[in-house]
Amino acid sequence: MDERLDKHETIVPLPPLGEKLKPEQIPPAPCHQACPTHIDIPSYLALVAHGRYQEALAVIRQDNPFPWVCGLVCPHPCESACMRAFLDNPINIKNLKAFVAEWCTNHASYAPLQPAPTNGHKVAIVGSGPAGLSAAHYLALKGYQVTIFEAMGIAGGTPGWGIPAYRLPRDILQKEVDNITGMGVKIHLNSPIGPGRSVNDLMTREGFEAVFLAVGAQDSVRLPVPGAEAEGVYWGVEFLREVSLTGKSPTRGKRVIVIGGGNVAIDVARVSLRVARVSLEEGAARVTMFSLESMEEMPASQWEIEEGLEEGIDIFNRWGVKEILTRDGKVTGIKVRKVERVFDSQGRFSPTYFEDQVMISEGDAVIFAIGQKVDLGFLSPEDGIASTPRGLIQVDPKTMATTRPGVFAAGDAVTGPSIVVGAVAAGKQAAYSIEHYLSQAQGEVPQVQAVRRQNVPFFNMLAVEKIAHGRVAMTQLDPHDRILDFCPIELGYTEAEAQKEARRCLRCDVCIRCGTCESVCRDIMKVHALEFMPVSATERILGDYQRAAERCIACGACALACPTNAIEFLEAVDRREVRMCGTILNQLKILKCQSCGAPFAPSRYLSYVTRHSDAVMGKQVLRRLCPKCARSQKAQKFANP
């Protein structure tokens, strides 16, 4: 049994046997609940399976205005909750979002949504990152006049300069930013908030009724290591920003050392490798990473680590920097010490070292990428906005309201560094809170939650086909080629690949994994054609599809018992079928009546009935006639004894 899904479970009281749950009573699928923005994942996957991509995009955009960006960079917590993983591998939910956005851009329409007529309320947003843009999107939809103030010369926040272009091409980010400005949202670039234009000024002098602070975490955490002030020492966030904005690296030399084990550290290492190939003379630059954590403990995404290793980055695990080595004020390398442990017995970050186990690594540059922090220097006492002991903005966790009425904050500035999709969700919730405030609504602020957006028919396919196809691999550039420039390394799905991958979905938005069908088949019918396996404390999924094909008698009892209509029983002229969420578990040929030739029943079903009735009646009964002909012949015997 796997407990990892417990936080995404919803225990549903089942109705009496044979009764059905109403659609609103069916809980969202685990993936739907796990998504921070609560995209209706099963619905858009089903639409992709049917080839209805424009509708799929519309479903996604109801809950996330950045399908393409998140389809490329999201660490996909939804996939960690995917039930398909218990059979082979989770659905590639992330890349299917990117496919939908790209397909609609190239073949149909991916245009700004139509906002409601203006309601006269003005909202200012500080920061044009994912949280700020997301809030602007949802407020604009409701008719609010939104103005974003961005300190830098480009919009997009950290994704615009902190995520390397080989992961997120800038034109894709700009496309989705343009969709938001196309709704009437104004973005003022090179317009920092602070001296000369404070938060207080926005509200008292410029007429904004509400302000949303979405400034993100844009500074590197500094580590007080001996030698850290030497020439050749750099900091991860600032390094990525400079490379992105100028196209050049501040580092010089062929040997780059990166300190850190998270995604930013991996990005820094991979960017360093590419910059070295582009800007230096022919000859491979060496990039080495030192991480406190073991390979399994590293906070970086596993696929990022694997791709970095493929590209030739050397990763040394469980080593911590002790000193930056220098000569004449310039970096020559580092001294590291072996890590004894990273976390204490309570799981808190508290590294200890073996002081007698040290190693020296030579290098021309050292880049620290050990974390990010929020800079609240733009706030002044007159703004009336309190901060926490951690240096974050203090808010009410439910309303996102700061200590200044009318000012709200969310995203990294409130929680500390997080993922892009988390910031999008925070911006979405902030929009709900701001609307609740400006409309003077009563009651509690509505919370972002999982909502079924569409009831999509099942895609019918044979079980052998459904289960035989594992996860469709994403085609990538060869590691030797992809480090030569900043071109995207993922080549995307073809239409056929996208449909094939989407059709692997088990449709957990309809099947609630209660096991009622298995109980009926096993305990009442005594057939036991359905063999489920437990995946959590309260959930089970069908694990043995071959058993269903071999044992099912197509009686339809499971379909009658299923409380959500996840199981369908089809009786056609030539066959009976039993389907679970579109997966054809069994398909039995219909025999014909020996008297009239009309369709009768499958031989396996007749054998089951004969076997059980003979035991009760104490005599053998041959069933070769349909009920109508059997009654007719019986009547004739009574009439003509």
Summary of the structure (lengths in Angstrom):
residues: 641
radius of gyration: 30.4
end to end distance: 63.8
largest distance: 120.2
contacts: 2119
relative contact order: 0.13
helix: 35%
strand: 19%
